[in-house]
Amino acid sequence: MTWEQFLHNNFLIKLLAATVELMVGYFLGPFIKKQILRLHNRKGVDEGVLTFTGSFANIFIRILAVIVALGQIGVDMSVAVGAFSALGLGISLALKDNMANVAGGLEILVTKPFKVGDYIACDSLEGTVQTVEIMFTTLVTFDNQEVVIPNATLIANPVTNYSALPTRRIVILVPLSIQDNYEAFRKDLLEVLQKESGVLADPAPKTIVGDYTPDGMGIQIKVLCYCQTDNYWDVLADLKDKIEQLRKANALNPPVDLVQVLK
């Protein structure tokens, strides 16, 4: 086929134009998403809104490119729209859980139970929120594993947002034998808490006597204090280490369960 014949063949020209439109949509979608995500450096911009909007824009642009390409090659758009509507209804019924995830993502962005950067827990899963996408929210756990949770799950179940408040309470249970001088140990514990730089002075740290073992031969001392939320894990680990050192320095024994011994 000569160049002149090609120019006179309208269908081939339309097919080429449709191909170009598809390629533009295929590359433009991710490009727009990337540009939207770059806005996270601006002050006051919610990163969760950006990740959700970027994902939506990417999908929308690609679908729009398909529709425009079909119109370019002469497909009756009224028929195409009807077909897409019927297909969309079928997909919606088949993928109703995914639609619930999309609705859940919108609800998360509107009600803001958490945002990107918060440390949350849902059921047995917990971690720092990395992204809020159209259908899924991604967390990174404390041991650096990526967890993807459907948005509908986060909406349907209780979510604990540990980052919502500036301070967090630390509770450590220390088992002791009833024969040990627990009152002196409590005083030593209080000194450890007061000297720990990460422990807040207000509310004041304290120790209390907790539960007894079933046979009455042991007790639990509860260590209660507050720290800044961002420092929680560091302060918790440091206190556990110092408490164990204090136990060894005082030669304290763990409680003996006589029920288990007699068995």
Backbone bond lengths (Angstrom), bond angles and torsions (degrees), N, CA, C in turn:
res aa  C-N    CA-C-N  psi(-1)  N-CA   C-N-CA  omega(-1)  CA-C   N-CA-C  phi
1 M - - - 1.468 - - 1.535 109.60 -
2 T 1.341 115.09 129.53 1.462 119.98 179.64 1.516 109.92 -78.24
3 W 1.352 115.24 168.54 1.474 120.49 179.50 1.515 111.47 -63.18
4 E 1.344 116.61 -37.83 1.465 120.23 179.90 1.527 110.51 -66.96
5 Q 1.345 116.34 -41.13 1.453 119.50 177.77 1.534 110.68 -63.51
6 F 1.336 115.41 -38.30 1.470 119.12 179.23 1.534 111.12 -63.83
7 L 1.361 115.10 -40.75 1.464 119.05 -179.32 1.518 111.35 -66.53
8 H 1.335 116.87 -29.50 1.453 120.06 -179.38 1.533 111.86 -85.02
9 N 1.306 116.74 -9.06 1.464 120.17 179.03 1.541 108.17 -91.25
10 N 1.330 115.41 94.06 1.467 120.39 -174.01 1.528 112.26 -62.51
11 F 1.336 116.45 -34.55 1.464 118.31 -176.26 1.528 111.11 -65.76
12 L 1.350 115.90 -41.75 1.456 118.66 -179.98 1.533 110.72 -64.38
13 I 1.326 115.33 -38.34 1.470 119.24 178.59 1.530 109.64 -64.40
14 K 1.331 116.03 -43.97 1.469 119.96 179.60 1.526 110.82 -65.15
15 L 1.350 115.74 -38.14 1.460 119.44 178.43 1.523 111.18 -64.52
16 L 1.339 115.31 -40.25 1.462 119.38 177.78 1.523 110.76 -65.40
17 A 1.347 116.18 -41.53 1.466 120.50 179.01 1.530 110.85 -63.91
18 A 1.338 115.63 -40.47 1.466 119.79 179.17 1.522 110.82 -64.15
19 T 1.343 115.94 -39.10 1.465 119.85 178.28 1.524 111.05 -62.89
20 V 1.341 114.82 -42.14 1.467 119.65 178.45 1.522 110.31 -63.03
21 E 1.330 116.97 -41.87 1.468 121.02 -179.89 1.532 111.23 -63.56
22 L 1.332 115.68 -39.71 1.460 118.80 177.33 1.528 111.13 -64.03
23 M 1.339 115.84 -42.11 1.457 119.73 -179.97 1.524 111.05 -65.52
24 V 1.337 115.80 -40.07 1.466 119.96 178.72 1.525 109.70 -62.03
25 G 1.353 116.84 -45.59 1.458 120.32 178.86 1.514 112.56 -63.52
26 Y 1.348 115.61 -37.71 1.466 120.95 -177.98 1.525 111.04 -65.10
27 F 1.330 116.66 -38.64 1.472 119.93 -178.72 1.531 112.15 -91.37
28 L 1.343 116.85 -28.13 1.461 119.81 -177.65 1.529 111.51 -71.12
29 G 1.353 116.51 -36.53 1.466 119.77 -179.56 1.515 112.56 -56.74
30 P 1.338 119.01 -57.58 1.469 119.85 178.44 1.532 113.48 -61.40
31 F 1.362 116.15 -32.05 1.468 118.89 179.43 1.527 110.45 -65.53
32 I 1.346 116.49 -45.05 1.465 120.39 178.97 1.526 110.38 -63.34
33 K 1.345 116.54 -40.52 1.463 120.60 178.14 1.523 110.45 -59.84
34 K 1.335 116.33 -43.34 1.456 120.74 -179.38 1.521 111.19 -64.06
35 Q 1.350 116.62 -40.02 1.461 120.08 179.75 1.527 111.25 -66.42
36 I 1.341 116.25 -36.89 1.465 120.00 178.28 1.526 110.48 -65.85
37 L 1.327 116.66 -42.14 1.466 120.46 -178.52 1.524 111.91 -66.35
38 R 1.339 116.63 -24.78 1.471 119.49 178.72 1.520 112.34 -68.25
39 L 1.315 117.71 -15.79 1.462 120.96 -178.19 1.519 112.43 -74.18
40 H 1.369 117.55 -4.73 1.460 119.79 -176.37 1.521 112.28 -65.23
41 N 1.329 117.70 -16.99 1.464 120.17 179.38 1.521 112.52 -77.31
42 R 1.341 116.10 -14.40 1.459 118.83 -179.07 1.520 111.01 -77.75
43 K 1.299 116.07 142.00 1.461 122.25 -176.96 1.523 110.48 -67.13
44 G 1.332 116.23 136.23 1.459 121.57 175.82 1.514 115.08 84.31
45 V 1.331 117.93 1.85 1.464 121.06 -179.16 1.526 108.77 -93.58
46 D 1.338 116.62 124.82 1.464 122.16 178.79 1.522 109.08 -75.70
47 E 1.334 116.60 120.60 1.463 120.16 -176.85 1.519 111.63 -66.61
48 G 1.345 116.86 -31.07 1.455 119.79 177.27 1.520 111.94 -63.36
49 V 1.331 116.70 -39.28 1.473 120.86 176.56 1.521 110.25 -63.35
50 L 1.328 116.33 -39.03 1.468 120.26 -179.09 1.526 111.60 -65.68
51 T 1.333 117.43 -46.14 1.466 119.67 -178.83 1.520 110.91 -65.22
52 F 1.329 117.08 -38.98 1.464 120.59 178.40 1.522 110.78 -66.48
53 T 1.347 117.13 -46.68 1.464 121.79 -179.31 1.526 110.82 -64.61
54 G 1.329 116.92 -40.33 1.467 120.09 179.43 1.516 112.28 -62.12
55 S 1.327 117.03 -43.81 1.460 120.75 178.76 1.520 110.91 -64.34
56 F 1.329 116.77 -42.44 1.464 120.91 179.39 1.524 111.03 -63.52
57 A 1.341 117.07 -44.21 1.464 121.18 -179.50 1.524 111.32 -62.30
58 N 1.308 116.89 -40.97 1.473 121.46 179.63 1.527 111.17 -60.63
59 I 1.328 116.57 -48.74 1.472 120.64 -179.82 1.518 111.16 -66.29
60 F 1.336 116.77 -42.95 1.462 120.83 -177.93 1.524 111.30 -62.16
61 I 1.343 117.72 -44.63 1.464 121.47 -178.79 1.525 111.07 -63.23
62 R 1.302 117.52 -40.20 1.468 120.01 -179.81 1.514 111.88 -68.48
63 I 1.327 117.10 -39.58 1.469 119.64 176.44 1.521 110.36 -65.50
64 L 1.335 116.93 -41.16 1.463 121.20 178.71 1.522 110.64 -62.48
65 A 1.325 117.37 -38.46 1.459 120.84 178.65 1.531 111.20 -62.92
66 V 1.322 117.01 -38.99 1.470 120.79 178.12 1.522 110.56 -64.15
67 I 1.339 116.37 -43.77 1.470 120.24 -179.45 1.526 110.76 -64.13
68 V 1.326 117.30 -44.12 1.466 121.07 -179.99 1.530 110.55 -64.87
69 A 1.332 116.71 -39.91 1.465 120.12 179.49 1.516 111.61 -64.70
70 L 1.327 117.31 -39.99 1.463 120.26 177.43 1.520 111.39 -63.73
71 G 1.333 115.84 -40.58 1.466 119.23 176.49 1.519 112.10 -65.53
72 Q 1.321 116.84 -33.02 1.467 121.43 -178.92 1.529 111.42 -64.37
73 I 1.319 118.54 -37.51 1.470 120.74 -177.85 1.524 112.00 -89.33
74 G 1.334 117.54 8.67 1.455 120.82 171.59 1.506 116.14 96.21
75 V 1.340 117.88 10.93 1.459 119.47 177.30 1.521 108.91 -69.75
76 D 1.333 116.98 131.97 1.459 122.45 179.43 1.535 108.08 -62.73
77 M 1.329 116.78 113.13 1.452 120.46 -173.26 1.524 112.28 -68.54
78 S 1.354 117.68 -27.67 1.457 118.87 176.84 1.533 109.88 -64.78
79 V 1.346 114.74 -39.93 1.464 118.71 176.11 1.527 109.95 -68.40
80 A 1.341 115.61 -41.99 1.463 119.82 -179.28 1.522 111.74 -62.86
81 V 1.358 115.00 -42.43 1.462 119.13 178.96 1.521 110.59 -64.12
82 G 1.343 116.01 -41.06 1.461 119.50 176.96 1.514 111.96 -62.90
83 A 1.336 115.29 -41.36 1.463 119.46 178.93 1.523 110.88 -65.38
84 F 1.341 115.16 -42.60 1.461 119.03 178.46 1.530 111.15 -63.70
85 S 1.346 115.55 -37.44 1.463 119.33 179.66 1.525 110.87 -64.93
86 A 1.339 115.14 -45.85 1.467 119.20 178.56 1.528 110.40 -64.10
87 L 1.339 114.90 -42.93 1.461 119.00 178.34 1.523 111.08 -63.51
88 G 1.341 114.52 -41.10 1.467 118.50 179.37 1.514 112.19 -63.48
89 L 1.347 116.58 -38.46 1.463 120.28 177.82 1.518 110.69 -64.27
90 G 1.338 115.36 -44.02 1.463 119.25 178.87 1.512 111.90 -63.36
91 I 1.326 115.57 -42.80 1.467 119.69 179.24 1.530 110.46 -65.44
92 S 1.345 115.62 -39.27 1.465 119.60 -179.50 1.522 111.35 -62.27
93 L 1.352 115.70 -40.65 1.463 119.27 178.98 1.525 111.06 -68.84
94 A 1.349 115.07 -39.16 1.461 119.01 -178.52 1.526 111.98 -73.87
95 L 1.332 114.78 -31.36 1.467 119.43 -175.98 1.527 111.10 -115.39
96 K 1.333 115.91 42.94 1.462 119.56 -176.93 1.533 111.49 -62.54
97 D 1.348 116.11 -31.46 1.465 118.53 177.51 1.521 111.05 -65.22
98 N 1.346 116.34 -37.56 1.461 119.63 177.75 1.522 111.10 -66.99
99 M 1.345 116.29 -37.14 1.464 119.30 176.38 1.533 110.18 -63.68
100 A 1.334 115.13 -36.58 1.473 118.92 176.84 1.519 110.44 -64.88
101 N 1.338 116.53 -34.74 1.461 120.09 177.80 1.524 111.44 -66.70
102 V 1.359 116.06 -40.05 1.471 120.14 177.54 1.525 110.12 -63.02
103 A 1.337 116.00 -45.77 1.466 120.08 178.13 1.523 110.45 -62.49
104 G 1.341 115.78 -37.85 1.457 119.50 177.92 1.517 112.15 -64.44
105 G 1.349 116.40 -38.78 1.458 120.09 176.86 1.517 111.99 -62.04
106 L 1.335 116.24 -42.14 1.467 120.53 177.77 1.530 110.60 -63.66
107 E 1.332 116.42 -40.96 1.463 120.02 -179.61 1.531 111.16 -65.45
108 I 1.329 116.43 -37.86 1.463 120.09 177.69 1.523 110.79 -62.39
109 L 1.346 116.42 -41.47 1.459 120.28 -178.99 1.526 111.95 -69.39
110 V 1.342 116.49 -32.91 1.469 120.11 -177.72 1.524 111.43 -80.50
111 T 1.345 116.90 -48.62 1.464 120.34 -175.48 1.527 113.01 -84.27
112 K 1.338 117.53 -22.07 1.470 123.58 176.98 1.530 113.47 53.76
113 P 1.356 118.62 56.50 1.466 118.61 172.60 1.527 112.10 -67.21
114 F 1.325 115.87 -21.56 1.463 122.17 174.87 1.514 107.79 -158.62
115 K 1.324 116.13 168.15 1.462 121.33 179.30 1.523 108.95 -138.28
116 V 1.312 116.29 170.75 1.455 120.89 178.51 1.535 109.25 -60.05
117 G 1.329 115.81 131.11 1.465 120.97 -178.02 1.511 113.61 102.55
118 D 1.357 118.03 -16.61 1.465 121.01 179.05 1.523 110.40 -77.20
119 Y 1.331 115.66 150.71 1.466 121.36 174.81 1.521 106.93 -99.69
120 I 1.351 116.51 117.01 1.458 120.99 -174.60 1.521 110.43 -126.88
121 A 1.340 115.20 165.19 1.463 121.93 175.05 1.517 108.46 -137.05
122 C 1.341 115.89 137.38 1.459 122.40 176.76 1.515 107.50 -140.73
123 D 1.327 115.97 121.23 1.468 121.13 -172.96 1.531 109.13 56.06
124 S 1.324 117.90 -123.13 1.468 121.20 -179.07 1.526 112.03 -97.36
125 L 1.343 117.24 6.12 1.463 121.26 -177.14 1.517 110.20 -105.91
126 E 1.323 116.48 140.35 1.459 120.18 175.40 1.522 109.73 -153.29
127 G 1.328 114.99 152.88 1.454 120.28 -179.65 1.513 111.03 169.52
128 T 1.317 115.46 -176.98 1.464 122.17 179.95 1.522 109.18 -89.97
129 V 1.334 116.91 131.13 1.461 122.07 -178.92 1.526 109.70 -69.32
130 Q 1.338 116.55 124.23 1.454 121.92 179.23 1.522 111.66 -100.79
131 T 1.334 117.27 -47.46 1.465 121.77 -179.57 1.517 109.91 -144.07
132 V 1.343 115.34 152.83 1.460 122.62 170.27 1.523 106.19 -120.35
133 E 1.335 117.01 100.98 1.451 122.31 -177.30 1.525 110.19 -93.23
134 I 1.343 115.90 -176.04 1.457 120.17 -177.54 1.526 111.24 -60.40
135 M 1.318 117.67 -44.40 1.461 120.97 -175.58 1.525 114.03 -115.08
136 F 1.320 117.63 -17.67 1.458 119.89 -174.19 1.524 111.47 -134.83
137 T 1.341 114.58 153.67 1.462 122.37 171.37 1.526 107.56 -116.60
138 T 1.327 116.26 132.45 1.460 121.17 -176.02 1.527 110.42 -104.88
139 L 1.335 115.67 130.01 1.457 122.26 176.42 1.524 109.46 -115.04
140 V 1.329 115.84 153.62 1.464 122.07 169.82 1.520 106.61 -116.24
141 T 1.333 116.22 120.52 1.456 121.00 -175.23 1.519 111.19 -74.72
142 F 1.342 115.10 173.03 1.459 121.11 -179.16 1.521 111.79 -62.17
143 D 1.353 116.84 -31.21 1.466 120.56 178.43 1.525 112.14 -95.86
144 N 1.345 116.02 24.67 1.472 123.96 171.07 1.532 112.84 63.79
145 Q 1.325 116.46 47.40 1.448 122.05 172.21 1.522 109.10 -116.10
146 E 1.334 115.69 142.01 1.464 120.48 -179.29 1.525 109.93 -89.30
147 V 1.327 116.41 127.84 1.459 122.57 179.47 1.520 108.42 -121.28
148 V 1.349 116.49 127.64 1.463 122.07 179.57 1.529 108.18 -107.26
149 I 1.330 116.92 120.23 1.464 122.32 -176.35 1.531 109.24 -116.49
150 P 1.339 118.69 129.38 1.470 120.67 175.17 1.528 110.70 -59.06
151 N 1.322 116.65 139.00 1.468 120.18 -178.24 1.521 112.12 -60.58
152 A 1.351 116.79 -34.66 1.465 119.78 179.84 1.524 111.12 -62.07
153 T 1.321 117.31 -33.74 1.463 121.17 178.02 1.519 111.07 -64.98
154 L 1.326 116.27 -40.70 1.467 120.31 -179.58 1.520 111.80 -69.29
155 I 1.333 116.95 -28.52 1.465 120.41 179.08 1.520 111.05 -81.02
156 A 1.339 116.92 -35.70 1.469 121.09 -174.28 1.520 112.87 -82.80
157 N 1.334 118.25 -16.32 1.462 121.17 -175.97 1.530 111.09 -120.27
158 P 1.341 116.50 154.44 1.471 119.01 177.34 1.525 111.45 -61.58
159 V 1.316 115.93 136.28 1.462 122.57 178.48 1.527 108.75 -118.72
160 T 1.322 116.24 127.14 1.460 120.96 175.84 1.524 108.84 -97.24
161 N 1.323 116.34 119.71 1.460 121.21 178.85 1.525 108.40 -102.87
162 Y 1.327 115.79 100.75 1.461 120.52 -177.30 1.523 112.38 -73.16
163 S 1.336 116.66 -15.52 1.470 120.49 -177.85 1.526 112.49 -95.15
164 A 1.317 117.05 -0.48 1.471 119.81 -175.43 1.520 112.60 -66.30
165 L 1.335 117.09 -33.57 1.465 122.02 -178.89 1.522 109.93 -109.59
166 P 1.332 117.66 150.82 1.469 120.49 -175.88 1.523 113.62 -70.88
167 T 1.344 117.50 -23.46 1.462 120.12 -179.48 1.527 110.20 -122.65
168 R 1.337 115.07 158.11 1.466 120.69 -178.75 1.528 109.22 -137.57
169 R 1.302 115.78 143.07 1.462 121.28 -177.32 1.526 110.46 -86.67
170 I 1.318 115.66 138.43 1.465 122.51 175.88 1.523 108.35 -108.00
171 V 1.322 115.98 129.41 1.462 122.13 176.69 1.524 108.03 -126.33
172 I 1.335 116.91 120.13 1.463 122.11 178.68 1.527 108.30 -124.23
173 L 1.326 116.92 128.65 1.464 122.24 179.03 1.525 109.12 -98.21
174 V 1.341 115.56 125.37 1.464 121.11 -179.09 1.534 108.69 -116.93
175 P 1.338 118.24 112.39 1.474 120.73 179.84 1.526 111.75 -79.18
176 L 1.324 115.96 138.04 1.462 121.55 178.81 1.519 110.37 -135.54
177 S 1.326 115.60 154.29 1.462 120.22 171.25 1.522 108.73 -76.87
178 I 1.327 116.96 145.89 1.461 121.18 -179.90 1.520 111.40 -64.64
179 Q 1.338 117.11 -19.34 1.464 121.33 -178.91 1.528 112.73 -80.55
180 D 1.337 116.62 -14.65 1.460 119.66 179.37 1.524 110.87 -78.87
181 N 1.326 115.59 156.52 1.459 121.18 177.59 1.535 108.60 -80.29
182 Y 1.324 115.25 84.60 1.465 119.71 -173.97 1.529 111.94 -69.91
183 E 1.339 117.84 -26.54 1.465 120.16 -179.72 1.528 110.58 -66.90
184 A 1.333 116.36 -43.35 1.467 120.00 177.51 1.530 110.20 -66.04
185 F 1.329 116.16 -37.52 1.458 120.26 178.89 1.532 110.76 -64.91
186 R 1.316 117.08 -37.98 1.473 120.79 178.37 1.527 110.85 -63.13
187 K 1.337 116.74 -39.36 1.464 120.08 178.45 1.526 111.00 -65.05
188 D 1.346 115.52 -41.71 1.468 119.33 178.13 1.532 110.59 -64.70
189 L 1.333 115.49 -39.03 1.468 119.60 177.83 1.525 111.09 -61.54
190 L 1.313 116.28 -42.21 1.458 120.69 -178.88 1.525 110.67 -62.79
191 E 1.332 117.04 -37.08 1.463 120.37 177.19 1.524 111.15 -65.20
192 V 1.335 115.91 -39.77 1.471 120.26 176.85 1.525 110.31 -60.66
193 L 1.341 116.62 -44.07 1.464 121.03 -179.31 1.531 111.31 -64.71
194 Q 1.321 116.65 -40.47 1.462 120.20 -177.78 1.521 112.29 -70.35
195 K 1.344 117.30 -27.40 1.459 120.99 179.98 1.534 112.81 -87.01
196 E 1.329 117.08 -16.99 1.465 120.94 -178.77 1.530 109.87 -70.86
197 S 1.330 116.46 120.59 1.464 121.01 -174.43 1.529 112.96 -64.71
198 G 1.318 117.02 -29.77 1.470 119.50 -177.31 1.508 114.12 -82.02
199 V 1.331 118.28 -11.28 1.468 122.14 -179.68 1.526 109.44 -85.04
200 L 1.322 116.39 130.60 1.467 121.18 -179.19 1.529 110.81 -76.79
201 A 1.331 114.73 145.00 1.462 119.75 178.16 1.516 112.33 -79.93
202 D 1.339 116.29 -22.13 1.469 121.57 179.89 1.532 108.71 -134.80
203 P 1.344 118.39 114.73 1.460 128.39 1.51 1.534 111.63 -67.44
204 A 1.324 115.79 148.43 1.457 121.04 -175.20 1.532 110.51 -69.60
205 P 1.329 117.07 140.32 1.466 119.91 176.53 1.523 110.63 -68.80
206 K 1.332 116.56 153.59 1.462 119.98 179.26 1.521 110.24 -155.68
207 T 1.323 114.75 165.37 1.465 121.35 175.22 1.518 108.31 -126.26
208 I 1.314 117.04 143.04 1.466 121.29 179.43 1.527 108.74 -137.09
209 V 1.315 114.85 157.73 1.460 120.36 176.37 1.520 108.26 -82.24
210 G 1.339 115.80 125.48 1.452 120.19 -178.40 1.516 111.91 -96.21
211 D 1.319 117.71 -134.79 1.466 122.70 -175.33 1.525 111.74 -80.54
212 Y 1.336 114.33 158.35 1.455 122.22 172.50 1.532 109.15 -97.60
213 T 1.326 115.89 155.52 1.464 119.48 172.44 1.530 108.19 -70.11
214 P 1.344 118.43 159.54 1.474 120.36 -176.87 1.528 114.33 -55.07
215 D 1.344 117.52 -33.87 1.466 119.42 -178.73 1.518 112.76 -90.58
216 G 1.317 118.02 0.07 1.451 121.64 177.86 1.508 114.96 77.69
217 M 1.316 118.30 10.52 1.461 122.04 -177.15 1.533 112.97 -93.48
218 G 1.302 117.19 -2.92 1.461 120.05 -179.01 1.517 111.34 -146.32
219 I 1.317 115.56 157.47 1.465 121.44 177.57 1.525 108.95 -135.30
220 Q 1.329 114.00 167.71 1.460 120.93 175.13 1.513 109.26 -118.47
221 I 1.325 115.84 130.33 1.461 121.12 173.01 1.527 107.58 -97.93
222 K 1.318 115.93 124.92 1.462 120.21 179.31 1.531 110.01 -95.30
223 V 1.314 115.34 124.27 1.460 121.65 175.62 1.528 107.47 -96.15
224 L 1.331 117.09 120.99 1.467 122.28 -176.71 1.520 109.91 -123.66
225 C 1.324 116.59 126.01 1.462 120.72 177.05 1.528 109.17 -160.39
226 Y 1.328 115.91 171.83 1.462 122.04 -179.97 1.530 110.01 -122.95
227 C 1.335 114.69 152.16 1.457 120.80 175.79 1.523 108.82 -145.56
228 Q 1.328 117.00 170.34 1.453 120.48 174.04 1.531 108.93 -65.93
229 T 1.327 115.70 139.68 1.466 120.24 -176.22 1.524 111.93 -56.24
230 D 1.317 117.12 -40.52 1.467 120.86 -178.09 1.524 112.56 -65.69
231 N 1.335 117.14 -23.23 1.467 120.96 -177.39 1.519 113.17 -101.36
232 Y 1.325 118.08 8.25 1.470 121.89 -170.57 1.523 112.71 -54.28
233 W 1.329 116.83 -54.04 1.463 119.64 -173.82 1.533 112.01 -64.93
234 D 1.328 116.98 -38.70 1.466 120.22 179.97 1.529 111.35 -66.58
235 V 1.336 115.84 -44.39 1.472 119.89 -179.17 1.524 110.00 -66.98
236 L 1.330 117.01 -41.00 1.462 120.76 179.90 1.530 111.11 -60.60
237 A 1.330 116.98 -47.35 1.466 120.62 -179.59 1.526 111.32 -63.94
238 D 1.337 116.36 -41.02 1.473 120.25 -178.60 1.528 110.70 -65.77
239 L 1.329 116.88 -41.21 1.464 120.16 179.82 1.531 111.41 -66.30
240 K 1.316 117.94 -41.62 1.470 120.58 179.15 1.529 110.42 -60.75
241 D 1.331 115.59 -40.25 1.464 119.55 179.34 1.528 110.81 -64.66
242 K 1.327 117.22 -45.00 1.459 120.66 -177.99 1.529 112.05 -69.78
243 I 1.335 116.82 -33.82 1.467 120.20 177.82 1.517 110.63 -66.87
244 E 1.329 116.68 -40.42 1.466 119.96 178.31 1.533 110.64 -66.02
245 Q 1.327 116.94 -38.66 1.464 119.95 176.26 1.529 110.83 -62.68
246 L 1.339 116.48 -38.11 1.459 121.22 179.24 1.525 111.13 -67.18
247 R 1.322 116.58 -38.62 1.471 120.27 177.31 1.525 111.03 -61.23
248 K 1.329 115.85 -44.34 1.467 119.84 -179.30 1.526 111.24 -68.64
249 A 1.331 116.92 -37.88 1.466 120.24 -179.55 1.524 111.60 -65.04
250 N 1.344 116.38 -31.74 1.457 120.83 179.89 1.528 112.57 -95.09
251 A 1.347 115.94 4.73 1.471 121.55 179.50 1.520 112.08 52.09
252 L 1.316 116.46 43.42 1.461 121.20 -179.93 1.522 110.49 -81.46
253 N 1.327 115.12 146.23 1.457 120.86 -178.59 1.532 110.32 -106.63
254 P 1.305 116.64 145.89 1.460 118.79 173.78 1.521 109.34 -70.16
255 P 1.340 118.55 155.07 1.485 120.19 -179.45 1.517 110.91 -64.29
256 V 1.317 115.61 143.29 1.456 121.53 177.28 1.527 108.95 -101.68
257 D 1.305 117.11 122.01 1.453 121.68 178.59 1.528 108.01 -85.11
258 L 1.333 116.26 104.57 1.458 119.73 -177.52 1.520 113.43 -63.02
259 V 1.326 115.77 -27.26 1.467 119.61 179.51 1.518 108.79 -62.73
260 Q 1.363 116.30 -42.12 1.451 119.80 179.77 1.539 111.29 -72.01
261 V 1.332 116.96 -34.96 1.454 120.80 -179.56 1.537 110.62 -64.78
262 L 1.343 115.96 -43.90 1.454 120.45 -178.56 1.522 112.32 -66.38
263 K 1.327 115.84 -25.76 1.452 118.43 178.04 1.529 110.38 -68.15
